Amino acid sequence: KQSVSTQSTGSLQQSKSKHNQSTFQRRVRGYQRRVRGFQVPGGMVITGILLAFYKSPVEVFLGQWLNQSFNALVNFTNRSGDKPLPNSVILSAYLTATSLATATSIG
């Protein structure tokens, strides 16, 4: 757990978080900072999965679903603006993206 210096002497207080996490939206922002470091290795693992598992329609479907879910997470964490989106908009965008990607992959 990271802490922040709050006294003029420079000592650290372990009970206080470095980032304000008083609301759900602020906790999500903290999670988004951590996900950004996983984009490249995560994409490499998914690419390996897509290359290895392509022989059956089920493998292709699951691989494309995993890939598009990962892409949706990356796009969500990289979006601009701090204005919160309604959960219905996020869910609709996710379902549309994954449905179209998997349907296109199966043909």
Buried (B, 14 or more C-beta within 10 A) or exposed (E): EEEEEEEEEEEEEEEEBEEEEEEEEEBEBEEBEEBEEBBEEBBEEBEEBBEEBEEEEEBBBBBBBBBBBBBBBBEBBEEEEEEEEEEEEEEEBBEEBBEEBBEEBEE
